[in-house]
């Protein structure tokens, strides 16, 4: 994560935005009143999706149980013919 203060953020805003968007590099902006973090829209959408999926009752437990199941024991419900 890049760190900068509000003054430097204003001076370098385009460059910092470009790094955030192109390379998903978060930027922490510090001020005397507190801090903020700038993230890409892609990262934001990923966080929102993760929060939503974690809010579905039992879904995390099902995913963990499925991940622990040996691949040999997995049986597809409907086989797909390509």
N, CA, C and O atoms as a Maestro MAE file, in Angstrom:
{
 s_m_m2io_version
 :::
 2.0.0
}

f_m_ct {
 s_m_title
 :::
 protein
 m_atom[328] {
  # First column is atom index #
  i_m_mmod_type
  r_m_x_coord
  r_m_y_coord
  r_m_z_coord
  i_m_residue_number
  s_m_chain_name
  s_m_pdb_residue_name
  s_m_pdb_atom_name
  i_m_atomic_number
  :::
  1 25 0.846 -1.167 0.000 1 A "UNK " " N  " 7
  2 3 0.000 0.000 0.000 1 A "UNK " " CA " 6
  3 2 0.892 1.231 0.000 1 A "UNK " " C  " 6
  4 15 1.835 1.338 0.784 1 A "UNK " " O  " 8
  5 25 0.575 2.145 -0.887 2 A "UNK " " N  " 7
  6 3 1.286 3.412 -0.912 2 A "UNK " " CA " 6
  7 2 0.743 4.317 0.181 2 A "UNK " " C  " 6
  8 15 -0.445 4.265 0.501 2 A "UNK " " O  " 8
  9 25 1.596 5.137 0.748 3 A "UNK " " N  " 7
  10 3 1.184 6.083 1.779 3 A "UNK " " CA " 6
  11 2 1.559 7.484 1.338 3 A "UNK " " C  " 6
  12 15 2.660 7.711 0.835 3 A "UNK " " O  " 8
  13 25 0.643 8.425 1.528 4 A "UNK " " N  " 7
  14 3 0.903 9.815 1.196 4 A "UNK " " CA " 6
  15 2 0.044 10.700 2.082 4 A "UNK " " C  " 6
  16 15 -0.910 10.231 2.702 4 A "UNK " " O  " 8
  17 25 0.382 11.969 2.138 5 A "UNK " " N  " 7
  18 3 -0.472 12.905 2.868 5 A "UNK " " CA " 6
  19 2 -1.367 13.636 1.868 5 A "UNK " " C  " 6
  20 15 -1.188 13.502 0.658 5 A "UNK " " O  " 8
  21 25 -2.318 14.400 2.370 6 A "UNK " " N  " 7
  22 3 -3.303 15.042 1.505 6 A "UNK " " CA " 6
  23 2 -2.651 16.017 0.531 6 A "UNK " " C  " 6
  24 15 -3.069 16.107 -0.623 6 A "UNK " " O  " 8
  25 25 -1.639 16.742 0.977 7 A "UNK " " N  " 7
  26 3 -0.967 17.706 0.106 7 A "UNK " " CA " 6
  27 2 -0.297 17.004 -1.069 7 A "UNK " " C  " 6
  28 15 -0.465 17.416 -2.217 7 A "UNK " " O  " 8
  29 25 0.458 15.948 -0.790 8 A "UNK " " N  " 7
  30 3 1.110 15.195 -1.868 8 A "UNK " " CA " 6
  31 2 0.095 14.466 -2.738 8 A "UNK " " C  " 6
  32 15 0.309 14.294 -3.938 8 A "UNK " " O  " 8
  33 25 -1.003 14.038 -2.134 9 A "UNK " " N  " 7
  34 3 -2.051 13.387 -2.926 9 A "UNK " " CA " 6
  35 2 -2.597 14.363 -3.962 9 A "UNK " " C  " 6
  36 15 -2.778 13.999 -5.124 9 A "UNK " " O  " 8
  37 25 -2.863 15.605 -3.546 10 A "UNK " " N  " 7
  38 3 -3.366 16.607 -4.489 10 A "UNK " " CA " 6
  39 2 -2.362 16.839 -5.620 10 A "UNK " " C  " 6
  40 15 -2.751 16.938 -6.783 10 A "UNK " " O  " 8
  41 25 -1.083 16.925 -5.285 11 A "UNK " " N  " 7
  42 3 -0.040 17.179 -6.293 11 A "UNK " " CA " 6
  43 2 0.101 16.018 -7.273 11 A "UNK " " C  " 6
  44 15 0.367 16.232 -8.455 11 A "UNK " " O  " 8
  45 25 -0.076 14.781 -6.784 12 A "UNK " " N  " 7
  46 3 0.185 13.587 -7.584 12 A "UNK " " CA " 6
  47 2 -1.072 12.765 -7.857 12 A "UNK " " C  " 6
  48 15 -0.988 11.564 -8.113 12 A "UNK " " O  " 8
  49 25 -2.227 13.407 -7.802 13 A "UNK " " N  " 7
  50 3 -3.487 12.671 -7.869 13 A "UNK " " CA " 6
  51 2 -3.604 11.803 -9.122 13 A "UNK " " C  " 6
  52 15 -3.984 10.637 -9.018 13 A "UNK " " O  " 8
  53 25 -3.293 12.333 -10.289 14 A "UNK " " N  " 7
  54 3 -3.461 11.546 -11.510 14 A "UNK " " CA " 6
  55 2 -2.568 10.314 -11.490 14 A "UNK " " C  " 6
  56 15 -3.013 9.219 -11.832 14 A "UNK " " O  " 8
  57 25 -1.327 10.485 -11.095 15 A "UNK " " N  " 7
  58 3 -0.387 9.357 -11.047 15 A "UNK " " CA " 6
  59 2 -0.856 8.304 -10.043 15 A "UNK " " C  " 6
  60 15 -0.795 7.108 -10.327 15 A "UNK " " O  " 8
  61 25 -1.318 8.737 -8.884 16 A "UNK " " N  " 7
  62 3 -1.788 7.800 -7.864 16 A "UNK " " CA " 6
  63 2 -3.059 7.081 -8.317 16 A "UNK " " C  " 6
  64 15 -3.217 5.884 -8.081 16 A "UNK " " O  " 8
  65 25 -3.957 7.812 -8.962 17 A "UNK " " N  " 7
  66 3 -5.166 7.187 -9.493 17 A "UNK " " CA " 6
  67 2 -4.811 6.142 -10.546 17 A "UNK " " C  " 6
  68 15 -5.391 5.056 -10.574 17 A "UNK " " O  " 8
  69 25 -3.866 6.473 -11.401 18 A "UNK " " N  " 7
  70 3 -3.443 5.553 -12.444 18 A "UNK " " CA " 6
  71 2 -2.861 4.267 -11.843 18 A "UNK " " C  " 6
  72 15 -3.176 3.171 -12.307 18 A "UNK " " O  " 8
  73 25 -2.024 4.394 -10.826 19 A "UNK " " N  " 7
  74 3 -1.453 3.212 -10.164 19 A "UNK " " CA " 6
  75 2 -2.537 2.374 -9.502 19 A "UNK " " C  " 6
  76 15 -2.491 1.144 -9.530 19 A "UNK " " O  " 8
  77 25 -3.502 3.048 -8.913 20 A "UNK " " N  " 7
  78 3 -4.587 2.336 -8.248 20 A "UNK " " CA " 6
  79 2 -5.440 1.572 -9.252 20 A "UNK " " C  " 6
  80 15 -5.798 0.418 -9.016 20 A "UNK " " O  " 8
  81 25 -5.764 2.208 -10.361 21 A "UNK " " N  " 7
  82 3 -6.623 1.578 -11.361 21 A "UNK " " CA " 6
  83 2 -5.875 0.495 -12.138 21 A "UNK " " C  " 6
  84 15 -6.385 -0.614 -12.294 21 A "UNK " " O  " 8
  85 25 -4.679 0.803 -12.624 22 A "UNK " " N  " 7
  86 3 -3.945 -0.145 -13.467 22 A "UNK " " CA " 6
  87 2 -3.378 -1.327 -12.696 22 A "UNK " " C  " 6
  88 15 -3.392 -2.456 -13.185 22 A "UNK " " O  " 8
  89 25 -2.882 -1.071 -11.498 23 A "UNK " " N  " 7
  90 3 -2.148 -2.100 -10.761 23 A "UNK " " CA " 6
  91 2 -2.813 -2.512 -9.445 23 A "UNK " " C  " 6
  92 15 -2.217 -3.240 -8.651 23 A "UNK " " O  " 8
  93 25 -4.042 -2.050 -9.212 24 A "UNK " " N  " 7
  94 3 -4.774 -2.357 -7.978 24 A "UNK " " CA " 6
  95 2 -3.939 -2.038 -6.738 24 A "UNK " " C  " 6
  96 15 -3.955 -2.783 -5.758 24 A "UNK " " O  " 8
  97 25 -3.214 -0.928 -6.794 25 A "UNK " " N  " 7
  98 3 -2.361 -0.501 -5.689 25 A "UNK " " CA " 6
  99 2 -3.150 0.452 -4.792 25 A "UNK " " C  " 6
  100 15 -3.408 1.587 -5.194 25 A "UNK " " O  " 8
  101 25 -3.541 0.023 -3.584 26 A "UNK " " N  " 7
  102 3 -4.254 0.921 -2.688 26 A "UNK " " CA " 6
  103 2 -3.353 2.080 -2.246 26 A "UNK " " C  " 6
  104 15 -2.131 1.946 -2.187 26 A "UNK " " O  " 8
  105 25 -3.976 3.211 -1.940 27 A "UNK " " N  " 7
  106 3 -3.243 4.384 -1.470 27 A "UNK " " CA " 6
  107 2 -3.866 4.836 -0.151 27 A "UNK " " C  " 6
  108 15 -5.067 5.095 -0.074 27 A "UNK " " O  " 8
  109 25 -3.038 4.926 0.873 28 A "UNK " " N  " 7
  110 3 -3.495 5.471 2.157 28 A "UNK " " CA " 6
  111 2 -3.163 6.957 2.159 28 A "UNK " " C  " 6
  112 15 -2.019 7.351 1.932 28 A "UNK " " O  " 8
  113 25 -4.177 7.774 2.417 29 A "UNK " " N  " 7
  114 3 -4.010 9.219 2.442 29 A "UNK " " CA " 6
  115 2 -4.202 9.671 3.883 29 A "UNK " " C  " 6
  116 15 -5.275 9.504 4.462 29 A "UNK " " O  " 8
  117 25 -3.150 10.242 4.452 30 A "UNK " " N  " 7
  118 3 -3.200 10.659 5.854 30 A "UNK " " CA " 6
  119 2 -3.494 12.147 5.959 30 A "UNK " " C  " 6
  120 15 -3.002 12.953 5.169 30 A "UNK " " O  " 8
  121 25 -4.301 12.491 6.943 31 A "UNK " " N  " 7
  122 3 -4.582 13.890 7.255 31 A "UNK " " CA " 6
  123 2 -4.525 14.048 8.763 31 A "UNK " " C  " 6
  124 15 -4.450 13.062 9.496 31 A "UNK " " O  " 8
  125 25 -4.561 15.277 9.219 32 A "UNK " " N  " 7
  126 3 -4.534 15.497 10.664 32 A "UNK " " CA " 6
  127 2 -5.832 15.046 11.331 32 A "UNK " " C  " 6
  128 15 -5.862 14.806 12.538 32 A "UNK " " O  " 8
  129 25 -6.901 14.930 10.548 33 A "UNK " " N  " 7
  130 3 -8.195 14.514 11.095 33 A "UNK " " CA " 6
  131 2 -8.456 13.018 10.976 33 A "UNK " " C  " 6
  132 15 -9.451 12.523 11.505 33 A "UNK " " O  " 8
  133 25 -7.581 12.293 10.290 34 A "UNK " " N  " 7
  134 3 -7.771 10.853 10.105 34 A "UNK " " CA " 6
  135 2 -7.235 10.423 8.761 34 A "UNK " " C  " 6
  136 15 -6.662 11.223 8.022 34 A "UNK " " O  " 8
  137 25 -7.423 9.164 8.451 35 A "UNK " " N  " 7
  138 3 -6.884 8.602 7.215 35 A "UNK " " CA " 6
  139 2 -8.007 8.095 6.315 35 A "UNK " " C  " 6
  140 15 -9.119 7.817 6.764 35 A "UNK " " O  " 8
  141 25 -7.675 7.984 5.026 36 A "UNK " " N  " 7
  142 3 -8.590 7.404 4.043 36 A "UNK " " CA " 6
  143 2 -7.778 6.456 3.178 36 A "UNK " " C  " 6
  144 15 -6.557 6.580 3.076 36 A "UNK " " O  " 8
  145 25 -8.469 5.506 2.555 37 A "UNK " " N  " 7
  146 3 -7.802 4.584 1.652 37 A "UNK " " CA " 6
  147 2 -8.538 4.626 0.319 37 A "UNK " " C  " 6
  148 15 -9.763 4.515 0.267 37 A "UNK " " O  " 8
  149 25 -7.772 4.786 -0.758 38 A "UNK " " N  " 7
  150 3 -8.323 4.779 -2.104 38 A "UNK " " CA " 6
  151 2 -8.000 3.418 -2.719 38 A "UNK " " C  " 6
  152 15 -6.847 2.986 -2.737 38 A "UNK " " O  " 8
  153 25 -9.043 2.751 -3.223 39 A "UNK " " N  " 7
  154 3 -8.853 1.460 -3.890 39 A "UNK " " CA " 6
  155 2 -9.529 1.522 -5.261 39 A "UNK " " C  " 6
  156 15 -10.363 2.390 -5.518 39 A "UNK " " O  " 8
  157 25 -9.156 0.593 -6.125 40 A "UNK " " N  " 7
  158 3 -9.764 0.544 -7.455 40 A "UNK " " CA " 6
  159 2 -11.213 0.072 -7.356 40 A "UNK " " C  " 6
  160 15 -11.615 -0.558 -6.378 40 A "UNK " " O  " 8
  161 25 -11.977 0.390 -8.385 41 A "UNK " " N  " 7
  162 3 -13.360 -0.072 -8.431 41 A "UNK " " CA " 6
  163 2 -13.414 -1.602 -8.455 41 A "UNK " " C  " 6
  164 15 -14.307 -2.208 -7.863 41 A "UNK " " O  " 8
  165 25 -12.457 -2.215 -9.140 42 A "UNK " " N  " 7
  166 3 -12.387 -3.683 -9.198 42 A "UNK " " CA " 6
  167 2 -12.208 -4.268 -7.796 42 A "UNK " " C  " 6
  168 15 -12.888 -5.227 -7.430 42 A "UNK " " O  " 8
  169 25 -11.298 -3.693 -7.014 43 A "UNK " " N  " 7
  170 3 -11.096 -4.167 -5.640 43 A "UNK " " CA " 6
  171 2 -12.330 -3.909 -4.781 43 A "UNK " " C  " 6
  172 15 -12.723 -4.756 -3.979 43 A "UNK " " O  " 8
  173 25 -12.937 -2.742 -4.950 44 A "UNK " " N  " 7
  174 3 -14.149 -2.413 -4.194 44 A "UNK " " CA " 6
  175 2 -15.255 -3.429 -4.495 44 A "UNK " " C  " 6
  176 15 -15.901 -3.939 -3.579 44 A "UNK " " O  " 8
  177 25 -15.470 -3.720 -5.783 45 A "UNK " " N  " 7
  178 3 -16.510 -4.683 -6.153 45 A "UNK " " CA " 6
  179 2 -16.208 -6.064 -5.573 45 A "UNK " " C  " 6
  180 15 -17.121 -6.768 -5.141 45 A "UNK " " O  " 8
  181 25 -14.939 -6.452 -5.562 46 A "UNK " " N  " 7
  182 3 -14.555 -7.730 -4.971 46 A "UNK " " CA " 6
  183 2 -14.844 -7.774 -3.478 46 A "UNK " " C  " 6
  184 15 -15.316 -8.789 -2.966 46 A "UNK " " O  " 8
  185 25 -14.564 -6.684 -2.781 47 A "UNK " " N  " 7
  186 3 -14.864 -6.620 -1.347 47 A "UNK " " CA " 6
  187 2 -16.371 -6.706 -1.091 47 A "UNK " " C  " 6
  188 15 -16.810 -7.399 -0.174 47 A "UNK " " O  " 8
  189 25 -17.156 -6.002 -1.904 48 A "UNK " " N  " 7
  190 3 -18.609 -6.036 -1.733 48 A "UNK " " CA " 6
  191 2 -19.151 -7.439 -1.981 48 A "UNK " " C  " 6
  192 15 -20.029 -7.905 -1.255 48 A "UNK " " O  " 8
  193 25 -18.629 -8.116 -3.009 49 A "UNK " " N  " 7
  194 3 -19.075 -9.480 -3.297 49 A "UNK " " CA " 6
  195 2 -18.704 -10.428 -2.162 49 A "UNK " " C  " 6
  196 15 -19.504 -11.279 -1.773 49 A "UNK " " O  " 8
  197 25 -17.495 -10.284 -1.632 50 A "UNK " " N  " 7
  198 3 -17.062 -11.124 -0.512 50 A "UNK " " CA " 6
  199 2 -17.953 -10.896 0.701 50 A "UNK " " C  " 6
  200 15 -18.355 -11.851 1.366 50 A "UNK " " O  " 8
  201 25 -18.262 -9.638 0.992 51 A "UNK " " N  " 7
  202 3 -19.129 -9.345 2.133 51 A "UNK " " CA " 6
  203 2 -20.518 -9.951 1.928 51 A "UNK " " C  " 6
  204 15 -21.108 -10.492 2.863 51 A "UNK " " O  " 8
  205 25 -21.032 -9.860 0.708 52 A "UNK " " N  " 7
  206 3 -22.347 -10.437 0.429 52 A "UNK " " CA " 6
  207 2 -22.322 -11.948 0.611 52 A "UNK " " C  " 6
  208 15 -23.197 -12.511 1.269 52 A "UNK " " O  " 8
  209 25 -21.317 -12.606 0.028 53 A "UNK " " N  " 7
  210 3 -21.248 -14.067 0.129 53 A "UNK " " CA " 6
  211 2 -21.082 -14.512 1.577 53 A "UNK " " C  " 6
  212 15 -21.631 -15.541 1.972 53 A "UNK " " O  " 8
  213 25 -20.336 -13.754 2.372 54 A "UNK " " N  " 7
  214 3 -20.183 -14.089 3.790 54 A "UNK " " CA " 6
  215 2 -21.469 -13.875 4.579 54 A "UNK " " C  " 6
  216 15 -21.627 -14.422 5.671 54 A "UNK " " O  " 8
  217 25 -22.385 -13.084 4.034 55 A "UNK " " N  " 7
  218 3 -23.651 -12.838 4.746 55 A "UNK " " CA " 6
  219 2 -24.687 -13.929 4.493 55 A "UNK " " C  " 6
  220 15 -25.693 -13.993 5.200 55 A "UNK " " O  " 8
  221 25 -24.461 -14.788 3.496 56 A "UNK " " N  " 7
  222 3 -25.411 -15.868 3.197 56 A "UNK " " CA " 6
  223 2 -25.234 -16.953 4.259 56 A "UNK " " C  " 6
  224 15 -24.155 -17.536 4.369 56 A "UNK " " O  " 8
  225 25 -26.282 -17.232 5.045 57 A "UNK " " N  " 7
  226 3 -26.151 -18.214 6.122 57 A "UNK " " CA " 6
  227 2 -25.699 -19.587 5.620 57 A "UNK " " C  " 6
  228 15 -26.297 -20.157 4.707 57 A "UNK " " O  " 8
  229 25 -24.645 -20.099 6.227 58 A "UNK " " N  " 7
  230 3 -24.162 -21.439 5.941 58 A "UNK " " CA " 6
  231 2 -23.266 -21.569 4.716 58 A "UNK " " C  " 6
  232 15 -22.656 -22.620 4.522 58 A "UNK " " O  " 8
  233 25 -23.168 -20.540 3.890 59 A "UNK " " N  " 7
  234 3 -22.397 -20.658 2.655 59 A "UNK " " CA " 6
  235 2 -20.912 -20.870 2.923 59 A "UNK " " C  " 6
  236 15 -20.285 -21.709 2.278 59 A "UNK " " O  " 8
  237 25 -20.343 -20.127 3.859 60 A "UNK " " N  " 7
  238 3 -18.915 -20.264 4.167 60 A "UNK " " CA " 6
  239 2 -18.615 -21.671 4.662 60 A "UNK " " C  " 6
  240 15 -17.606 -22.260 4.274 60 A "UNK " " O  " 8
  241 25 -19.475 -22.215 5.510 61 A "UNK " " N  " 7
  242 3 -19.274 -23.580 6.011 61 A "UNK " " CA " 6
  243 2 -19.341 -24.605 4.875 61 A "UNK " " C  " 6
  244 15 -18.561 -25.557 4.849 61 A "UNK " " O  " 8
  245 25 -20.276 -24.407 3.935 62 A "UNK " " N  " 7
  246 3 -20.384 -25.318 2.794 62 A "UNK " " CA " 6
  247 2 -19.138 -25.257 1.913 62 A "UNK " " C  " 6
  248 15 -18.661 -26.285 1.432 62 A "UNK " " O  " 8
  249 25 -18.623 -24.066 1.706 63 A "UNK " " N  " 7
  250 3 -17.416 -23.913 0.882 63 A "UNK " " CA " 6
  251 2 -16.228 -24.587 1.561 63 A "UNK " " C  " 6
  252 15 -15.449 -25.282 0.909 63 A "UNK " " O  " 8
  253 25 -16.090 -24.381 2.870 64 A "UNK " " N  " 7
  254 3 -14.983 -25.008 3.608 64 A "UNK " " CA " 6
  255 2 -15.107 -26.529 3.580 64 A "UNK " " C  " 6
  256 15 -14.105 -27.225 3.414 64 A "UNK " " O  " 8
  257 25 -16.316 -27.052 3.740 65 A "UNK " " N  " 7
  258 3 -16.519 -28.504 3.709 65 A "UNK " " CA " 6
  259 2 -16.203 -29.056 2.328 65 A "UNK " " C  " 6
  260 15 -15.589 -30.116 2.207 65 A "UNK " " O  " 8
  261 25 -16.614 -28.348 1.292 66 A "UNK " " N  " 7
  262 3 -16.339 -28.804 -0.075 66 A "UNK " " CA " 6
  263 2 -14.840 -28.769 -0.362 66 A "UNK " " C  " 6
  264 15 -14.325 -29.655 -1.044 66 A "UNK " " O  " 8
  265 25 -14.144 -27.775 0.140 67 A "UNK " " N  " 7
  266 3 -12.701 -27.670 -0.084 67 A "UNK " " CA " 6
  267 2 -11.951 -28.802 0.619 67 A "UNK " " C  " 6
  268 15 -10.895 -29.230 0.153 67 A "UNK " " O  " 8
  269 25 -12.487 -29.279 1.724 68 A "UNK " " N  " 7
  270 3 -11.835 -30.348 2.477 68 A "UNK " " CA " 6
  271 2 -12.111 -31.730 1.887 68 A "UNK " " C  " 6
  272 15 -11.414 -32.692 2.210 68 A "UNK " " O  " 8
  273 25 -13.114 -31.832 1.032 69 A "UNK " " N  " 7
  274 3 -13.480 -33.124 0.445 69 A "UNK " " CA " 6
  275 2 -12.461 -33.519 -0.629 69 A "UNK " " C  " 6
  276 15 -12.129 -32.714 -1.498 69 A "UNK " " O  " 8
  277 25 -11.967 -34.759 -0.567 70 A "UNK " " N  " 7
  278 3 -11.017 -35.209 -1.591 70 A "UNK " " CA " 6
  279 2 -11.657 -35.180 -2.978 70 A "UNK " " C  " 6
  280 15 -12.831 -35.514 -3.134 70 A "UNK " " O  " 8
  281 25 -10.890 -34.788 -3.965 71 A "UNK " " N  " 7
  282 3 -11.399 -34.656 -5.323 71 A "UNK " " CA " 6
  283 2 -11.963 -35.981 -5.843 71 A "UNK " " C  " 6
  284 15 -12.936 -35.994 -6.597 71 A "UNK " " O  " 8
  285 25 -11.352 -37.080 -5.441 72 A "UNK " " N  " 7
  286 3 -11.813 -38.394 -5.910 72 A "UNK " " CA " 6
  287 2 -13.240 -38.688 -5.454 72 A "UNK " " C  " 6
  288 15 -13.951 -39.459 -6.099 72 A "UNK " " O  " 8
  289 25 -13.656 -38.082 -4.355 73 A "UNK " " N  " 7
  290 3 -14.992 -38.347 -3.819 73 A "UNK " " CA " 6
  291 2 -16.054 -37.426 -4.405 73 A "UNK " " C  " 6
  292 15 -17.244 -37.599 -4.140 73 A "UNK " " O  " 8
  293 25 -15.638 -36.467 -5.184 74 A "UNK " " N  " 7
  294 3 -16.592 -35.537 -5.786 74 A "UNK " " CA " 6
  295 2 -17.297 -36.216 -6.952 74 A "UNK " " C  " 6
  296 15 -16.653 -36.781 -7.836 74 A "UNK " " O  " 8
  297 25 -18.607 -36.154 -6.946 75 A "UNK " " N  " 7
  298 3 -19.406 -36.751 -8.010 75 A "UNK " " CA " 6
  299 2 -20.272 -35.652 -8.595 75 A "UNK " " C  " 6
  300 15 -21.062 -35.036 -7.880 75 A "UNK " " O  " 8
  301 25 -20.131 -35.399 -9.890 76 A "UNK " " N  " 7
  302 3 -20.964 -34.349 -10.505 76 A "UNK " " CA " 6
  303 2 -22.425 -34.764 -10.538 76 A "UNK " " C  " 6
  304 15 -22.741 -35.920 -10.818 76 A "UNK " " O  " 8
  305 25 -23.321 -33.815 -10.252 77 A "UNK " " N  " 7
  306 3 -24.740 -34.112 -10.268 77 A "UNK " " CA " 6
  307 2 -25.200 -34.381 -11.689 77 A "UNK " " C  " 6
  308 15 -25.935 -35.336 -11.938 77 A "UNK " " O  " 8
  309 25 -24.782 -33.563 -12.599 78 A "UNK " " N  " 7
  310 3 -25.139 -33.715 -14.021 78 A "UNK " " CA " 6
  311 2 -23.864 -33.615 -14.832 78 A "UNK " " C  " 6
  312 15 -23.196 -32.581 -14.835 78 A "UNK " " O  " 8
  313 25 -23.535 -34.674 -15.507 79 A "UNK " " N  " 7
  314 3 -22.324 -34.614 -16.327 79 A "UNK " " CA " 6
  315 2 -22.631 -33.803 -17.580 79 A "UNK " " C  " 6
  316 15 -23.699 -33.923 -18.180 79 A "UNK " " O  " 8
  317 25 -21.672 -32.982 -17.951 80 A "UNK " " N  " 7
  318 3 -21.845 -32.120 -19.111 80 A "UNK " " CA " 6
  319 2 -21.092 -32.745 -20.282 80 A "UNK " " C  " 6
  320 15 -19.915 -33.089 -20.169 80 A "UNK " " O  " 8
  321 25 -21.789 -32.885 -21.406 81 A "UNK " " N  " 7
  322 3 -21.142 -33.381 -22.622 81 A "UNK " " CA " 6
  323 2 -20.722 -32.183 -23.442 81 A "UNK " " C  " 6
  324 15 -21.524 -31.290 -23.715 81 A "UNK " " O  " 8
  325 25 -19.464 -32.169 -23.834 82 A "UNK " " N  " 7
  326 3 -18.950 -31.046 -24.613 82 A "UNK " " CA " 6
  327 2 -19.047 -31.347 -26.054 82 A "UNK " " C  " 6
  328 15 -18.663 -30.523 -26.884 82 A "UNK " " O  " 8
  :::
 }
 m_bond[327] {
  # First column is bond index #
  i_m_from
  i_m_to
  i_m_order
  :::
  1 1 2 1
  2 2 3 1
  3 3 4 2
  4 3 5 1
  5 5 6 1
  6 6 7 1
  7 7 8 2
  8 7 9 1
  9 9 10 1
  10 10 11 1
  11 11 12 2
  12 11 13 1
  13 13 14 1
  14 14 15 1
  15 15 16 2
  16 15 17 1
  17 17 18 1
  18 18 19 1
  19 19 20 2
  20 19 21 1
  21 21 22 1
  22 22 23 1
  23 23 24 2
  24 23 25 1
  25 25 26 1
  26 26 27 1
  27 27 28 2
  28 27 29 1
  29 29 30 1
  30 30 31 1
  31 31 32 2
  32 31 33 1
  33 33 34 1
  34 34 35 1
  35 35 36 2
  36 35 37 1
  37 37 38 1
  38 38 39 1
  39 39 40 2
  40 39 41 1
  41 41 42 1
  42 42 43 1
  43 43 44 2
  44 43 45 1
  45 45 46 1
  46 46 47 1
  47 47 48 2
  48 47 49 1
  49 49 50 1
  50 50 51 1
  51 51 52 2
  52 51 53 1
  53 53 54 1
  54 54 55 1
  55 55 56 2
  56 55 57 1
  57 57 58 1
  58 58 59 1
  59 59 60 2
  60 59 61 1
  61 61 62 1
  62 62 63 1
  63 63 64 2
  64 63 65 1
  65 65 66 1
  66 66 67 1
  67 67 68 2
  68 67 69 1
  69 69 70 1
  70 70 71 1
  71 71 72 2
  72 71 73 1
  73 73 74 1
  74 74 75 1
  75 75 76 2
  76 75 77 1
  77 77 78 1
  78 78 79 1
  79 79 80 2
  80 79 81 1
  81 81 82 1
  82 82 83 1
  83 83 84 2
  84 83 85 1
  85 85 86 1
  86 86 87 1
  87 87 88 2
  88 87 89 1
  89 89 90 1
  90 90 91 1
  91 91 92 2
  92 91 93 1
  93 93 94 1
  94 94 95 1
  95 95 96 2
  96 95 97 1
  97 97 98 1
  98 98 99 1
  99 99 100 2
  100 99 101 1
  101 101 102 1
  102 102 103 1
  103 103 104 2
  104 103 105 1
  105 105 106 1
  106 106 107 1
  107 107 108 2
  108 107 109 1
  109 109 110 1
  110 110 111 1
  111 111 112 2
  112 111 113 1
  113 113 114 1
  114 114 115 1
  115 115 116 2
  116 115 117 1
  117 117 118 1
  118 118 119 1
  119 119 120 2
  120 119 121 1
  121 121 122 1
  122 122 123 1
  123 123 124 2
  124 123 125 1
  125 125 126 1
  126 126 127 1
  127 127 128 2
  128 127 129 1
  129 129 130 1
  130 130 131 1
  131 131 132 2
  132 131 133 1
  133 133 134 1
  134 134 135 1
  135 135 136 2
  136 135 137 1
  137 137 138 1
  138 138 139 1
  139 139 140 2
  140 139 141 1
  141 141 142 1
  142 142 143 1
  143 143 144 2
  144 143 145 1
  145 145 146 1
  146 146 147 1
  147 147 148 2
  148 147 149 1
  149 149 150 1
  150 150 151 1
  151 151 152 2
  152 151 153 1
  153 153 154 1
  154 154 155 1
  155 155 156 2
  156 155 157 1
  157 157 158 1
  158 158 159 1
  159 159 160 2
  160 159 161 1
  161 161 162 1
  162 162 163 1
  163 163 164 2
  164 163 165 1
  165 165 166 1
  166 166 167 1
  167 167 168 2
  168 167 169 1
  169 169 170 1
  170 170 171 1
  171 171 172 2
  172 171 173 1
  173 173 174 1
  174 174 175 1
  175 175 176 2
  176 175 177 1
  177 177 178 1
  178 178 179 1
  179 179 180 2
  180 179 181 1
  181 181 182 1
  182 182 183 1
  183 183 184 2
  184 183 185 1
  185 185 186 1
  186 186 187 1
  187 187 188 2
  188 187 189 1
  189 189 190 1
  190 190 191 1
  191 191 192 2
  192 191 193 1
  193 193 194 1
  194 194 195 1
  195 195 196 2
  196 195 197 1
  197 197 198 1
  198 198 199 1
  199 199 200 2
  200 199 201 1
  201 201 202 1
  202 202 203 1
  203 203 204 2
  204 203 205 1
  205 205 206 1
  206 206 207 1
  207 207 208 2
  208 207 209 1
  209 209 210 1
  210 210 211 1
  211 211 212 2
  212 211 213 1
  213 213 214 1
  214 214 215 1
  215 215 216 2
  216 215 217 1
  217 217 218 1
  218 218 219 1
  219 219 220 2
  220 219 221 1
  221 221 222 1
  222 222 223 1
  223 223 224 2
  224 223 225 1
  225 225 226 1
  226 226 227 1
  227 227 228 2
  228 227 229 1
  229 229 230 1
  230 230 231 1
  231 231 232 2
  232 231 233 1
  233 233 234 1
  234 234 235 1
  235 235 236 2
  236 235 237 1
  237 237 238 1
  238 238 239 1
  239 239 240 2
  240 239 241 1
  241 241 242 1
  242 242 243 1
  243 243 244 2
  244 243 245 1
  245 245 246 1
  246 246 247 1
  247 247 248 2
  248 247 249 1
  249 249 250 1
  250 250 251 1
  251 251 252 2
  252 251 253 1
  253 253 254 1
  254 254 255 1
  255 255 256 2
  256 255 257 1
  257 257 258 1
  258 258 259 1
  259 259 260 2
  260 259 261 1
  261 261 262 1
  262 262 263 1
  263 263 264 2
  264 263 265 1
  265 265 266 1
  266 266 267 1
  267 267 268 2
  268 267 269 1
  269 269 270 1
  270 270 271 1
  271 271 272 2
  272 271 273 1
  273 273 274 1
  274 274 275 1
  275 275 276 2
  276 275 277 1
  277 277 278 1
  278 278 279 1
  279 279 280 2
  280 279 281 1
  281 281 282 1
  282 282 283 1
  283 283 284 2
  284 283 285 1
  285 285 286 1
  286 286 287 1
  287 287 288 2
  288 287 289 1
  289 289 290 1
  290 290 291 1
  291 291 292 2
  292 291 293 1
  293 293 294 1
  294 294 295 1
  295 295 296 2
  296 295 297 1
  297 297 298 1
  298 298 299 1
  299 299 300 2
  300 299 301 1
  301 301 302 1
  302 302 303 1
  303 303 304 2
  304 303 305 1
  305 305 306 1
  306 306 307 1
  307 307 308 2
  308 307 309 1
  309 309 310 1
  310 310 311 1
  311 311 312 2
  312 311 313 1
  313 313 314 1
  314 314 315 1
  315 315 316 2
  316 315 317 1
  317 317 318 1
  318 318 319 1
  319 319 320 2
  320 319 321 1
  321 321 322 1
  322 322 323 1
  323 323 324 2
  324 323 325 1
  325 325 326 1
  326 326 327 1
  327 327 328 2
  :::
 }
}
